[in-house]
Amino acid sequence: MNYFEYRHGELYCEDVPVSRIVKEVGTPCYIYSHATLLRHFRAYDSAFSSVPHVIAFAMKANSNLAVLRMMAREGSGADIVSGGELFRALKAGVPASKIVFAGVGKAPDEIREALKADILMFNVESSAEIRAINDVAASVGKKARIALRINPDVDPKTHPYISTGMKKSKFGIAADRALDEYKMASSLGHIDVVGVHAHIGSQLTDVTPFVDSLKKIVALIETLKGQGINIRYLNIGGGLGITYGDEKPPLPQDLADAISPLVKDLGVTLVMEPGRVIAGNAGIMVTKALYEKVGETKRFVIVDAAMNDLLRPSLYSAYHEIRPVNEEAGRRAKHQMDIVGPVCESGDFLAKDRLLATVEPGELLAVMSAGAYGFVMASNYNSRPRVPEVLVDGRDMHVIRVRETYDDLIKGETIPEFLQ
Ligand SMILES: *Cc1c(COP(=O)(O)O)cnc(C)c1O
């Protein structure tokens, strides 16, 4: 459920016509709906109301300060994967006591900053990292709370690039090594073992892999208890899928119904790291058609947004629905076409072999479901300034990130003396 719909023949975000936003900030641009973000967060939060829980929004999905502030005000924490994300989360007012830090390659400086901020815990991905965290914690005279990220070896049946919990994955610690690693971690002076973490992948459209993973984790928690290692936090990660096209993913309530019974008598606090399911369908990217090019075997519409603005189609062959902002334009004759950007790569496309109504130059197209893993993956490739982000709240629009300028493109670059 989201608040992007046609009214009076044109696409609106809540009570604001997309065309009005474009008049103000130009194209391409990202538009987020505050009411949709709120609704998604609350649906997730209330689904799990029967178990003690912390939601740590996976901010790699959308890390704009305004979005994070909004989440923090709702009581969300943050799942971070870098020192930069820690910086953003704290700036946005996310309490450190609800920040969890994942990622296979945390650098000593990042570990130190997180310890100084006193985050809830590190989700640790290897034996070497346990020792590194212990060393840094010793050097700053602290004890680091950690969970071990366990690789439960379940197949989430999603795109291989976003599947993270199988044996061949770079993520996590193999389940059969877990006990030894927990014993080792518990023996270290500056480590406080508090949790188990598992995140098996993204865009999951079935609850079964979550349940399979959780059963293995629950068994591990029981085993650890027998060894005198008491687990207080069970982190099931994120990964719930959304509807991009014709997927029918479970609702947060379905997930809660499947897993709450398995955890409610464990005496643990459930930690969850949803990203896509909160932000994905709360945002769109709007682009303008520049040219139509009808080749002998193919028809292209060239638009002003490209892979540097929205990488998902190029990176994962991801499907994003494309809608005309003017509803009437959608009733024209349909043709198979590619929607492509100006970047000089054959892999630069937003849609491939898509049956769409004819698009006239100058018309606006909305790339739907772009609120997660959209702007955050944008780059300056081809020296293209990154596009603005707008947050709509009812009848108001707020520019929450301005379009970059050419000067932004060269910020930090210098031509050394010898070349002058
Ligand atoms: C990416 C990621 C998430 C969020 O995944 P979604 O599919 O966006 O919910 C959560 N936890 C970890 C460790 C991740 O890497």
The ligand as an ORCA input file, in Angstrom:
! r2SCAN-3c Opt
* xyz 0 1
  C      20.878     -5.291      3.397
  C      20.721     -5.768      4.778
  C      19.496     -5.640      5.439
  C      18.260     -5.079      4.780
  O      17.761     -5.878      3.786
  P      16.339     -5.557      3.132
  O      16.172     -6.596      2.126
  O      16.456     -4.185      2.544
  O      15.329     -5.609      4.208
  C      19.418     -6.050      6.757
  N      20.495     -6.571      7.392
  C      21.690     -6.717      6.792
  C      22.816     -7.293      7.535
  C      21.835     -6.335      5.458
  O      23.015     -6.499      4.858
*
